[in-house]
């Protein structure tokens, strides 16, 4: 089912509302709650608007319709760069983001808009990482994307860039939330990454087309990264850095906070190490993140992963739609249970040896079962296709 697309006139009203000077996100949201549509807001009298909590100057701007010319220019810029508008009432708008204190009333989006409906994890950190931080950012983002999570970051230098590149390197899904317009490349060295993201991933922003990346935009942008995500992973950052702000926002929004521990002699480890002291989950590998997600999120990832693996192996789940989402608790199907019984805690078993032990199972079925066990935190994969049971 395709979501209802805004008419050009409706889009113009949304853009005009967004561009009203002095009209903040919270007030826009209150006006929409009261009047339902931007058209009704612009038709309201000054006294009605002031009764809804709008200042006299903003009510005057709304009544004069002074932003419609700029809104038409925005439409032209959107058409030129292939951007679309996703409003807060649009079914494609991420549900977790709707639930935060001050959700943006609209998002400009370029790329695979369907990713807004996926299970997202924020990965954030410093713009000036150590080689360790950059390597960890790329590696863990690749592993988490491979496990089925959509990696969300801010496309800034450093850790953010590593996170997006890591996800793309394994053909995974990734979303960049910008502190400028979706048609503005910032920093300029990320031109190629931005081009890749607009095709293979998604670029979103609440800032209008052509908007410059002002420093004050980044904390505003960070609440969207955490708001869209099921949790936020901090890789490296100083104690009072942007990533620390994002982690604080994530906690305020009731999201999980994860952190990669760092060298205690490095200032860039102060942020994540302090978060761990305060109760954030210490992360050594991707499974530390997945195993701490809510049960329904893990089920979703298991189901997605099994289907992908079976599709890659040219097999189909029994009955075409074998879904683990409906399985209550950690009950395992026959294949997964037999694979688990054949594994040991104290000695690794190679995939080929496991195939001999667990008879009458195709390689693709066994790989899918091992993936399921790994996602549930019951099995760990070691280098060289060796597997052990988790103690």
C-alpha positions as CSV (number, residue, x, y, z in Angstrom):
1,X,0.0,0.0,0.0
2,X,1.5,3.3,-1.1
3,X,1.4,6.2,1.4
4,X,-0.8,9.2,0.4
5,X,1.4,11.6,-1.4
6,X,1.0,15.3,-0.7
7,X,-0.4,17.4,-3.5
8,X,1.9,20.3,-4.6
9,X,-0.5,22.7,-2.9
10,X,-0.4,20.8,0.4
11,X,3.3,20.5,0.2
12,X,3.5,24.3,-0.3
13,X,1.5,24.9,2.9
14,X,3.8,22.5,4.9
15,X,6.9,24.3,3.6
16,X,5.4,27.7,4.3
17,X,4.6,26.7,7.9
18,X,8.2,25.4,8.3
19,X,9.7,28.7,7.1
20,X,7.7,31.1,9.4
21,X,10.3,33.1,11.3
22,X,10.2,32.6,15.0
23,X,7.8,29.6,14.9
24,X,9.6,26.8,16.8
25,X,9.1,23.1,16.6
26,X,7.1,22.8,19.8
27,X,4.7,25.6,18.8
28,X,4.3,24.2,15.3
29,X,3.4,20.9,16.8
30,X,0.8,22.5,19.2
31,X,-0.7,24.4,16.3
32,X,-1.0,21.2,14.2
33,X,-2.6,19.4,17.2
34,X,-5.2,22.1,17.4
35,X,-5.8,23.0,13.7
36,X,-4.9,19.6,12.2
37,X,-3.5,20.9,8.9
38,X,-1.2,23.8,7.8
39,X,-4.0,25.1,5.6
40,X,-6.2,25.5,8.6
41,X,-3.4,27.3,10.5
42,X,-2.9,29.8,7.7
43,X,-6.7,30.4,7.6
44,X,-7.0,31.0,11.3
45,X,-7.5,34.6,12.6
46,X,-4.9,36.4,14.6
47,X,-7.0,36.1,17.7
48,X,-7.4,32.3,17.2
49,X,-3.6,32.0,16.7
50,X,-2.8,34.1,19.8
51,X,-5.3,32.0,21.8
52,X,-3.3,28.9,20.7
53,X,-0.1,30.4,22.3
54,X,1.5,32.1,19.3
55,X,3.2,35.5,19.8
56,X,1.8,38.6,18.0
57,X,4.7,38.8,15.6
58,X,4.4,35.1,14.5
59,X,0.6,35.5,14.2
60,X,1.2,38.5,11.9
61,X,3.7,36.4,9.8
62,X,1.2,33.6,9.5
63,X,-1.6,36.0,8.6
64,X,0.5,37.8,5.9
65,X,1.5,34.5,4.2
66,X,5.0,36.0,3.7
67,X,6.7,32.6,3.5
68,X,4.8,31.2,0.5
69,X,7.3,32.7,-2.1
70,X,10.2,31.0,-0.2
71,X,8.2,27.8,0.0
72,X,7.8,27.7,-3.8
73,X,11.6,28.2,-4.1
74,X,12.1,25.2,-1.7
75,X,9.8,23.1,-3.9
76,X,12.0,23.9,-6.9
77,X,15.2,23.0,-5.0
78,X,13.6,19.7,-3.8
79,X,12.7,18.8,-7.4
80,X,16.2,19.6,-8.5
81,X,17.9,17.3,-6.0
82,X,15.2,14.5,-5.8
83,X,14.2,15.3,-2.3
84,X,10.8,14.5,-0.9
85,X,8.8,15.8,2.2
86,X,7.8,13.4,5.0
87,X,5.4,15.1,7.3
88,X,4.6,14.1,10.9
89,X,1.2,12.8,9.7
90,X,2.8,10.7,6.9
91,X,2.7,6.9,7.5
92,X,6.4,6.8,6.5
93,X,7.4,9.1,9.4
94,X,9.3,7.0,12.1
95,X,7.0,6.1,14.9
96,X,9.7,6.3,17.7
97,X,10.5,9.9,16.5
98,X,6.8,10.9,16.9
99,X,7.0,10.0,20.6
100,X,9.9,12.4,21.6
101,X,9.3,15.7,23.4
102,X,9.8,17.9,20.3
103,X,9.5,15.9,17.1
104,X,10.2,17.7,13.9
105,X,6.9,18.5,12.0
106,X,8.5,17.5,8.7
107,X,11.7,15.9,7.3
108,X,13.3,16.5,4.0
109,X,14.5,13.1,2.6
110,X,16.8,12.0,-0.2
111,X,17.2,8.3,-1.1
112,X,15.5,5.2,0.2
113,X,12.6,6.7,2.2
114,X,11.4,3.2,3.3
115,X,14.4,3.1,5.7
116,X,12.5,5.4,8.0
117,X,10.4,2.4,8.9
118,X,13.4,0.1,9.7
119,X,14.9,-0.7,13.1
120,X,17.6,1.9,13.6
121,X,20.6,2.3,15.9
122,X,22.5,5.6,16.3
123,X,26.3,5.4,16.1
124,X,28.1,8.6,17.2
125,X,31.5,9.9,18.2
126,X,34.2,12.5,17.8
127,X,35.1,14.3,14.5
128,X,38.8,13.7,15.3
129,X,39.0,10.0,16.2
130,X,42.1,7.9,17.0
131,X,42.9,5.1,14.5
132,X,41.4,2.7,17.0
133,X,38.1,4.6,17.2
134,X,37.8,4.9,13.4
135,X,38.5,1.1,13.0
136,X,36.0,0.2,15.7
137,X,33.4,2.5,14.2
138,X,33.7,0.9,10.8
139,X,33.9,-2.7,12.0
140,X,31.0,-2.6,14.5
141,X,28.8,-0.7,12.2
142,X,29.4,-3.3,9.4
143,X,28.6,-6.1,11.9
144,X,25.5,-4.4,13.2
145,X,24.3,-3.6,9.7
146,X,24.9,-7.2,8.7
147,X,22.8,-8.3,11.6
148,X,19.9,-6.2,10.2
149,X,20.0,-2.9,12.0
150,X,19.9,0.4,10.1
151,X,22.9,2.5,11.2
152,X,22.0,6.2,11.8
153,X,24.7,8.9,12.2
154,X,25.3,12.5,11.2
155,X,27.7,12.1,8.3
156,X,30.3,14.4,10.1
157,X,34.0,13.7,9.8
158,X,35.5,10.9,11.9
159,X,33.3,8.4,13.7
160,X,30.1,9.3,11.7
161,X,31.8,8.8,8.4
162,X,33.2,5.4,9.6
163,X,29.8,4.3,10.7
164,X,28.2,5.0,7.3
165,X,31.1,3.5,5.4
166,X,31.0,0.4,7.6
167,X,27.3,-0.2,6.9
168,X,27.7,0.4,3.1
169,X,30.7,-1.9,2.9
170,X,28.5,-5.0,3.7
171,X,25.5,-3.8,1.6
172,X,23.7,-2.7,4.8
173,X,21.2,0.1,5.4
174,X,22.3,3.5,6.8
175,X,20.7,6.9,7.4
176,X,22.4,10.2,7.7
177,X,20.7,13.0,9.7
178,X,22.2,16.4,8.7
179,X,22.5,19.7,10.4
180,X,22.1,21.5,7.1
181,X,19.9,21.1,4.0
182,X,19.8,17.6,2.4
183,X,21.3,19.2,-0.8
184,X,24.3,20.6,1.0
185,X,27.4,18.4,1.4
186,X,29.1,19.0,4.7
187,X,32.0,18.4,5.2
188,X,32.9,18.9,1.5
189,X,35.3,15.8,1.6
190,X,32.2,13.6,2.0
191,X,30.9,14.4,-1.5
192,X,31.3,10.8,-2.7
193,X,29.8,9.4,0.5
194,X,26.8,11.7,0.2
195,X,26.3,10.6,-3.4
196,X,26.4,6.9,-2.3
197,X,24.1,7.6,0.6
198,X,21.5,9.3,-1.6
199,X,21.3,6.1,-3.7
200,X,22.0,3.1,-1.3
201,X,21.0,4.8,1.9
202,X,19.0,7.8,3.1
203,X,19.8,11.4,3.9
204,X,17.3,13.4,6.1
205,X,17.1,16.8,7.7
206,X,14.6,19.1,9.3
207,X,16.5,22.1,8.0
208,X,15.3,23.6,4.7
209,X,16.9,23.0,1.3
210,X,20.2,25.0,1.0
211,X,20.4,25.6,4.8
212,X,24.0,26.1,6.0
213,X,25.6,23.9,8.6
214,X,25.7,26.3,11.6
215,X,27.2,25.0,14.8
216,X,23.9,25.5,16.7
217,X,22.2,23.1,14.3
218,X,24.1,20.0,15.4
219,X,22.6,19.6,18.9
220,X,19.1,20.1,17.3
221,X,20.0,17.4,14.7
222,X,21.2,15.0,17.4
223,X,17.8,14.6,19.0
224,X,16.6,13.1,15.7
225,X,19.5,10.6,15.6
226,X,18.5,9.3,19.1
227,X,14.8,9.8,18.6
228,X,14.6,7.6,15.5
229,X,16.8,4.9,17.0
230,X,16.2,2.0,19.4
231,X,19.5,2.9,21.1
232,X,22.7,4.9,20.6
233,X,26.2,3.6,20.6
234,X,29.0,6.0,21.5
235,X,32.4,5.1,20.1
236,X,34.8,7.9,21.1
237,X,34.3,11.4,22.4
238,X,35.4,13.9,25.1
239,X,33.4,14.3,28.3
240,X,31.4,17.4,27.0
241,X,31.3,16.5,23.3
242,X,28.4,16.3,20.8
243,X,28.3,12.5,21.3
244,X,27.9,13.0,25.0
245,X,24.9,15.3,24.3
246,X,23.4,12.7,22.0
247,X,23.8,10.0,24.7
248,X,22.1,12.4,27.2
249,X,19.2,12.9,24.8
250,X,18.9,9.2,24.2
251,X,18.6,8.6,28.0
252,X,16.0,11.4,28.3
253,X,14.1,9.7,25.4
254,X,14.2,6.3,27.1
255,X,16.6,4.8,24.6
256,X,19.3,2.2,25.3
257,X,22.8,3.7,25.6
258,X,25.9,1.6,24.6
259,X,29.5,2.6,24.7
260,X,32.8,1.2,23.4
261,X,35.4,1.3,26.2
262,X,38.7,3.1,25.4
263,X,42.2,3.7,26.6
264,X,42.1,5.5,29.9
265,X,45.0,7.7,28.9
266,X,43.1,9.1,25.9
267,X,40.8,12.1,26.4
268,X,38.6,10.7,23.7
269,X,37.8,7.8,26.0
270,X,36.5,10.0,28.7
271,X,33.0,10.2,27.2
272,X,32.3,6.5,26.6
273,X,34.1,5.4,29.7
274,X,32.1,7.8,31.9
275,X,28.9,6.6,30.3
276,X,29.8,3.0,31.2
277,X,30.5,4.1,34.8
278,X,27.0,5.7,34.7
279,X,25.3,2.5,33.6
280,X,25.7,2.4,29.7
281,X,26.2,-1.1,28.3
282,X,29.8,-1.9,27.6
283,X,30.2,-3.1,24.0
284,X,33.0,-5.4,22.9
285,X,31.3,-6.8,19.8
286,X,28.0,-6.4,17.9
287,X,26.3,-9.1,19.9
288,X,26.6,-7.0,23.1
289,X,24.3,-4.5,21.4
290,X,21.8,-7.0,19.8
291,X,21.4,-9.1,23.0
292,X,20.4,-5.9,24.9
293,X,17.7,-4.8,22.5
294,X,14.0,-5.3,23.4
295,X,12.8,-8.8,22.7
296,X,10.5,-7.7,19.8
297,X,13.5,-5.9,18.1
298,X,15.7,-9.1,18.4
299,X,12.9,-11.2,17.0
300,X,12.6,-8.8,14.0
301,X,16.3,-9.0,13.4
302,X,16.3,-12.8,13.6
303,X,13.5,-13.1,11.2
304,X,15.1,-10.6,8.7
305,X,18.5,-12.4,9.0
306,X,17.1,-15.9,8.4
307,X,15.2,-14.8,5.4
308,X,18.2,-13.1,3.9
309,X,20.5,-16.0,4.5
310,X,18.0,-18.5,3.1
311,X,17.5,-16.3,0.1
312,X,21.3,-16.1,-0.4
313,X,21.6,-19.8,-0.3
314,X,18.7,-20.3,-2.7
315,X,16.5,-22.0,-0.2
316,X,13.1,-20.9,1.2
317,X,11.8,-21.2,4.7
318,X,9.3,-24.0,5.2
319,X,5.9,-22.9,4.3
320,X,7.3,-19.9,2.5
321,X,6.8,-17.5,5.4
322,X,8.4,-19.2,8.5
323,X,8.6,-16.2,10.8
324,X,10.2,-16.2,14.3
325,X,8.3,-13.1,15.2
326,X,5.4,-15.2,16.4
327,X,7.5,-17.6,18.5
328,X,7.0,-16.8,22.2
329,X,10.1,-16.9,24.4
330,X,13.4,-18.4,23.3
331,X,11.8,-21.6,21.9
332,X,14.0,-23.0,19.1
333,X,13.0,-25.0,16.0
334,X,14.4,-28.5,15.5
335,X,17.4,-27.4,13.4
336,X,18.5,-24.7,15.8
337,X,18.1,-27.0,18.8
338,X,20.0,-29.9,17.2
339,X,22.8,-27.5,16.2
340,X,23.0,-26.1,19.7
341,X,23.2,-29.6,21.2
342,X,26.1,-30.5,18.9
343,X,28.2,-27.5,20.0
344,X,30.5,-27.3,23.0
345,X,31.3,-24.5,25.4
346,X,35.0,-25.3,25.7
347,X,36.0,-26.3,22.2
348,X,35.2,-24.7,18.8
349,X,33.5,-26.8,16.2
350,X,34.1,-26.1,12.5
351,X,31.0,-25.7,10.2
352,X,31.9,-28.8,8.1
353,X,32.3,-30.9,11.3
354,X,28.9,-29.6,12.5
355,X,27.3,-30.6,9.2
356,X,28.4,-34.2,9.8
357,X,27.2,-34.1,13.4
358,X,23.7,-32.7,12.6
359,X,22.5,-35.1,9.8
360,X,19.8,-34.5,7.2
361,X,20.2,-30.7,7.2
362,X,21.3,-28.6,4.2
363,X,24.2,-26.2,4.6
364,X,21.8,-23.2,4.1
365,X,19.5,-24.4,6.8
366,X,22.4,-24.9,9.3
367,X,23.8,-21.5,8.6
368,X,20.4,-19.9,9.1
369,X,20.0,-21.8,12.4
370,X,23.5,-20.7,13.6
371,X,22.6,-17.1,12.7
372,X,19.4,-17.4,14.8
373,X,21.4,-18.9,17.8
374,X,24.0,-16.1,17.4
375,X,21.4,-13.4,17.5
376,X,19.9,-15.0,20.6
377,X,23.3,-14.9,22.3
378,X,23.5,-18.7,22.6
379,X,26.3,-19.2,20.1
380,X,29.4,-17.3,19.2
381,X,31.2,-17.4,15.8
382,X,35.0,-17.5,15.9
383,X,37.3,-16.8,12.9
384,X,37.4,-19.5,10.2
385,X,33.8,-20.6,10.5
386,X,34.2,-22.1,13.9
387,X,31.4,-22.0,16.5
388,X,31.2,-22.4,20.3
389,X,28.3,-22.5,22.6
390,X,28.0,-19.4,24.9
391,X,28.5,-20.3,28.5
